[in-house]
Amino acid sequence: MSVENFDIVIQGGGPVGLACAAWSLQKFPEANIALMDRNPADDVDLTAADTRGVALSHGSKLLLDTINAWPTECADIHRVHVSQAGRFGRALMTREELGQKALGHIIRYRDIHLTLRKALRAIQKNSPHFIWKHIDPNADVENIQAKCVVHAEGGLFKTQDWVESGRDYEQSALVGLVEVENAPPLQAWERFTSEGPLAVLPSHYGPNILNLIWCGTPSSSQARLALSEADFLKSLQAEFGSRIGQFLKIQDRRLYELGLNYRKDITQANEVWIGNAAQTLHPVAGQGLNLGLRDAYLLAEKLSILFSKPEDQKTPLAIETTLAEYAQSRKLDRSATIGLTDFMARIFTSNLLPVVIGRGLALSALQWLPPVKTALARQMMFGRR
Ligand SMILES: Cc1cc2nc3c(=O)[nH]c(=O)nc-3n(C[C@H](O)[C@H](O)[C@H](O)COP(=O)(O)OP(=O)(O)OC[C@H]3O[C@@H](n4cnc5c(N)ncnc54)[C@H](O)[C@@H]3O)c2cc1C
């Protein structure tokens, strides 16, 4: 069997792998890159795929705009209301107090994925040495060698074939599209219940069709998945309350297991891990993909500089050094985002009385101490630089 040689191989054609390929080629069109994608070549096969609503930050929008990969079907968030079920403490964040056009944007995973595929196809036209291989996961492994291997295989907690450091929150997220009676437009709701966070987020379908993410123990989430529509809506109403009127319909219910899984070392010799292949987070703070896109962007920047140099400068040592510099540059953002998400996932699930009281006080503090609120919102919108 003949061996194909590349400068860079990117394993994984999810949002992070696609974005990394697109930014690398945009910065250095001559780059000799192979993207190994397990998804089919035809977009039609992906249109019914993962429809869950994902919150992208303004920082991610700015990054995706650079490659024309911002989906048209998107709902902005202008206000976020945070509360805890049956306890004191609430906070409201608005775009006005943060001086932003929007606090975030909600887009279906599949739209982010499809828009990035379209953006990469456009960039591919000017990239003579780029190969996009659609591989069959059941076929023999292709004989490909590369000077640098980028792992962007992603995956969900408990489906990944690597476990390093982290935590099993023993929680699942039930997601779906819910129709309500009377929701204020462009407002997101995050409510902390005894079993975990329950988020109701805007959607591009209009003010009364919202994305639901309801975290609970695996057994109660399974039970909720199996409930009839009427019983499901009744139990959702009881947890959420009547702030947005009656819950009228639920569609497309799906379940995801949640946990934290992260690599302490994201590089090893000529290999580097980005996106969910480097860290898989609880969705409570909506940070996983935002962090993964920042990984992809900064790695593309480093790799395009290195691989645009003359051949004799792309030595194994130069590659290892570049990857080590990349890892160092990601340290602060990774640790802050992983730490904040883990803290929120744990603190907002505990029912210990001191924690419940502390949580109420923290929400009140957030409400009454604008600098704290602004600092938290900025971390979530742009990450740590
Ligand atoms: C319920 C839920 C809600 C979420 N909400 C948010 C949110 O609001 N905001 C946010 O920022 N993040 C959110 N996330 C996290 C976000 O979905 C992930 O961080 C993001 O999908 C990671 O992208 P990725 O490309 O790294 O991995 P993936 O999306 O998993 O894509 C990886 C791709 O690689 C392919 N692949 C796997 N193995 C191989 C291989 N060996 N060779 C080639 N290809 C391979 C897979 O088929 C897949 O297409 C949420 C996650 C969940 C579960």
The ligand as an ORCA input file, in Angstrom:
! r2SCAN-3c Opt
* xyz 0 1
  C     -26.238     19.058     25.646
  C     -25.059     19.865     25.227
  C     -25.162     21.241     25.102
  C     -24.046     22.012     24.727
  N     -24.195     23.354     24.676
  C     -23.113     24.118     24.364
  C     -23.229     25.541     24.331
  O     -24.289     26.099     24.594
  N     -22.123     26.267     23.976
  C     -20.917     25.684     23.686
  O     -19.950     26.403     23.383
  N     -20.797     24.330     23.723
  C     -21.843     23.542     24.045
  N     -21.717     22.177     24.070
  C     -20.410     21.572     23.736
  C     -20.185     21.439     22.220
  O     -21.215     20.683     21.634
  C     -18.829     20.783     21.965
  O     -17.839     21.440     22.698
  C     -18.470     20.825     20.467
  O     -19.395     20.079     19.722
  C     -17.048     20.290     20.242
  O     -16.758     20.288     18.868
  P     -15.645     19.284     18.271
  O     -15.552     19.562     16.828
  O     -14.445     19.341     19.121
  O     -16.264     17.829     18.529
  P     -17.543     17.138     17.892
  O     -18.652     18.109     17.793
  O     -17.778     15.909     18.712
  O     -17.081     16.707     16.431
  C     -16.048     15.739     16.241
  C     -16.196     15.120     14.859
  O     -15.102     14.226     14.621
  C     -15.586     12.998     14.067
  N     -14.636     11.918     14.441
  C     -14.573     11.217     15.597
  N     -13.532     10.346     15.562
  C     -12.930     10.509     14.365
  C     -11.795      9.901     13.734
  N     -11.075      8.962     14.355
  N     -11.442     10.308     12.497
  C     -12.155     11.263     11.859
  N     -13.245     11.871     12.407
  C     -13.623     11.501     13.643
  C     -16.978     12.849     14.628
  O     -17.768     12.069     13.786
  C     -17.469     14.309     14.684
  O     -18.070     14.710     13.488
  C     -22.802     21.380     24.460
  C     -22.688     19.995     24.562
  C     -23.802     19.244     24.945
  C     -23.662     17.754     25.070
*
